[in-house]
Amino acid sequence: MGMQRISVNVNGADVEARVEPRLLLSDFIRHDAGLTGTHVGCEHGVCGACTVEVDGAPARSCLMFAVQVEGAVIRTVEGLTASAGPEGWSVLQQSLHEHHGLQCGFCTPGILMSLQPLLTAEEDPDETQIREALAGNLCRCTGYENIVNAVMAALAQVRSSRAA
């Protein structure tokens, strides 16, 4: 098979490219779109470092081909700045910083993209749901407790701004 043309929206920008059908979405994002915040760890969908949003849902970009997302809306960790606060970080990024929820940072983009939908959902997730959303992300540095605490704090902040 030859090259195929794809067109996707990545973080609000339309991106068109000619790609090989076997090109992984993670490689497309990093090399064709030039967004290196999406990390590639295990390349088996186990570690979660490559998680991005595809049409609003978290997805492992190392398990998808770029041609599979034709016409889709993709959001990467770089796209979180659209909801940035005064520091240039999203509520979740700021909370992770304040609650010491990250250390080396390799897993952080995938964790952010796995947990961000919880902050925008209409329902009110509890600690169990946060841990379930986090379950697909491997972190070798933390004990996850500070990450969960950070998400709980971010949710509280989002709730109070919705109430205001």
Backbone torsions as a table, in degrees:
resi	resn	phi	psi	omega
1	MET	NA	145.2	178.7
2	GLY	-90.0	-171.3	179.3
3	MET	-67.0	148.1	177.4
4	GLN	-123.3	142.1	178.2
5	ARG	-86.6	132.4	174.3
6	ILE	-127.4	153.0	177.1
7	SER	-135.4	122.3	179.4
8	VAL	-136.6	163.5	173.7
9	ASN	-106.4	119.2	-179.4
10	VAL	-116.4	114.7	179.3
11	ASN	53.9	37.3	177.5
12	GLY	89.8	-3.6	179.6
13	ALA	-113.3	136.6	176.8
14	ASP	-76.4	131.3	179.9
15	VAL	-125.4	125.7	176.1
16	GLU	-119.7	142.7	179.6
17	ALA	-158.9	159.2	170.5
18	ARG	-102.4	123.8	-174.6
19	VAL	-132.2	157.0	171.2
20	GLU	-73.1	143.3	-179.5
21	PRO	-58.3	-22.7	-178.0
22	ARG	-91.1	0.5	-179.1
23	LEU	-68.1	126.5	178.6
24	LEU	-72.2	148.8	177.7
25	LEU	-58.8	-39.5	178.7
26	SER	-59.1	-41.6	179.0
27	ASP	-70.2	-37.4	176.4
28	PHE	-60.4	-47.1	-179.1
29	ILE	-61.8	-46.1	-176.4
30	ARG	-72.9	-43.4	-171.3
31	HIS	-97.2	-44.5	-177.8
32	ASP	-82.7	-41.0	179.5
33	ALA	-87.5	-14.6	176.9
34	GLY	72.2	25.5	-179.1
35	LEU	-109.0	103.4	-172.1
36	THR	-93.7	7.2	177.5
37	GLY	-70.1	-25.7	176.6
38	THR	-77.3	115.2	-177.0
39	HIS	-93.0	151.8	177.1
40	VAL	-114.7	118.6	-177.7
41	GLY	-109.8	-84.4	-171.7
42	CYS	-87.2	-22.6	-175.5
43	GLU	58.5	25.3	176.4
44	HIS	-128.5	4.6	-179.9
45	GLY	77.3	13.0	-175.5
46	VAL	-93.0	-39.1	-170.4
47	CYS	-83.6	-25.7	178.5
48	GLY	83.0	-2.0	-177.3
49	ALA	-63.0	-24.9	-176.2
50	CYS	-94.4	11.0	-175.0
51	THR	-65.1	131.9	174.2
52	VAL	-133.8	171.8	172.5
53	GLU	-97.4	130.6	173.7
54	VAL	-118.3	114.8	-176.2
55	ASP	50.9	41.5	173.7
56	GLY	87.7	-3.7	-178.6
57	ALA	-117.5	140.7	177.3
58	PRO	-61.6	138.9	-180.0
59	ALA	-146.7	145.4	176.2
60	ARG	-81.3	112.6	-176.0
61	SER	-74.0	-14.6	177.5
62	CYS	-82.4	-7.8	179.8
63	LEU	-106.6	3.7	-178.8
64	MET	-120.5	146.7	171.9
65	PHE	-87.6	147.8	179.5
66	ALA	-58.7	-36.7	-179.1
67	VAL	-65.3	-19.8	179.3
68	GLN	-72.6	-18.8	-176.3
69	VAL	-102.9	17.2	177.1
70	GLU	-48.7	124.8	177.8
71	GLY	79.4	0.3	-176.7
72	ALA	-82.3	165.2	172.8
73	VAL	-105.4	119.6	-177.7
74	ILE	-110.3	137.4	171.1
75	ARG	-126.7	128.9	177.7
76	THR	-106.8	177.3	-179.9
77	VAL	-59.1	-30.3	177.2
78	GLU	-64.4	-26.0	-179.7
79	GLY	-75.9	-9.4	178.7
80	LEU	-69.3	-18.9	-178.7
81	THR	-68.6	-12.4	176.2
82	ALA	-63.1	-26.7	178.4
83	SER	-108.1	30.5	-173.4
84	ALA	-72.7	149.3	175.3
85	GLY	-94.4	-162.1	-176.3
86	PRO	-62.7	-27.4	179.5
87	GLU	-83.2	-5.4	-176.7
88	GLY	88.5	9.5	-179.6
89	TRP	-114.6	153.7	172.9
90	SER	-70.8	168.7	178.3
91	VAL	-57.0	-43.2	-178.7
92	LEU	-67.3	-42.9	177.8
93	GLN	-61.0	-45.1	179.9
94	GLN	-62.3	-41.6	-179.6
95	SER	-66.9	-40.6	176.3
96	LEU	-60.5	-39.6	177.9
97	HIS	-64.2	-49.1	-176.3
98	GLU	-66.9	-29.6	-176.7
99	HIS	-103.4	15.2	177.7
100	HIS	52.9	47.0	-177.1
101	GLY	-89.3	5.3	178.6
102	LEU	-143.2	154.5	178.9
103	GLN	-128.5	-85.4	-176.0
104	CYS	-72.5	-28.5	175.3
105	GLY	93.5	-7.9	-176.9
106	PHE	-63.5	-41.5	-177.9
107	CYS	-82.8	-14.7	-170.8
108	THR	-55.8	-46.5	179.8
109	PRO	-58.2	-42.8	178.7
110	GLY	-66.4	-39.0	177.4
111	ILE	-63.8	-46.1	178.4
112	LEU	-58.1	-45.1	-176.5
113	MET	-73.9	-22.4	175.3
114	SER	-78.5	-33.5	-174.5
115	LEU	-95.6	-24.0	-178.1
116	GLN	-53.8	-41.8	179.4
117	PRO	-59.1	-25.5	176.8
118	LEU	-64.5	-32.6	-178.4
119	LEU	-77.4	-23.4	-178.5
120	THR	-100.1	-8.9	-179.8
121	ALA	-71.2	153.7	178.8
122	GLU	-74.5	-29.4	-179.1
123	GLU	-73.9	172.0	-175.8
124	ASP	-114.9	89.5	-174.7
125	PRO	-66.7	146.0	176.1
126	ASP	-101.5	-177.5	-176.7
127	GLU	-59.9	-38.0	179.4
128	THR	-62.5	-43.4	179.1
129	GLN	-66.9	-35.2	176.7
130	ILE	-64.0	-46.0	179.5
131	ARG	-64.3	-35.1	176.7
132	GLU	-65.5	-42.9	178.6
133	ALA	-65.6	-31.4	-179.1
134	LEU	-83.1	-16.9	-172.0
135	ALA	-57.8	-27.4	-178.7
136	GLY	-87.2	10.3	-178.6
137	ASN	-118.9	125.4	179.0
138	LEU	-96.3	131.7	176.4
139	CYS	-130.6	124.5	-179.1
140	ARG	-89.7	-11.6	-173.1
141	CYS	-97.8	-35.8	-173.0
142	THR	-106.5	170.6	174.6
143	GLY	-99.6	12.6	179.2
144	TYR	71.5	-20.7	-175.5
145	GLU	-59.6	-45.7	-179.9
146	ASN	-67.8	-30.7	176.4
147	ILE	-65.1	-47.2	179.0
148	VAL	-61.9	-44.0	177.5
149	ASN	-59.8	-39.8	179.3
150	ALA	-64.9	-40.9	179.3
151	VAL	-66.8	-42.0	178.3
152	MET	-60.1	-41.5	179.1
153	ALA	-67.2	-41.2	178.2
154	ALA	-63.6	-41.3	177.5
155	LEU	-61.7	-41.4	178.5
156	ALA	-61.8	-40.4	179.1
157	GLN	-66.3	-42.3	179.0
158	VAL	-64.3	-42.7	178.5
159	ARG	-60.2	-44.3	-177.8
160	SER	-68.1	-33.8	178.0
161	SER	-73.3	-29.5	175.5
162	ARG	-69.6	-36.8	-178.2
163	ALA	-72.2	-27.2	-176.7
164	ALA	-74.5	NA	NA
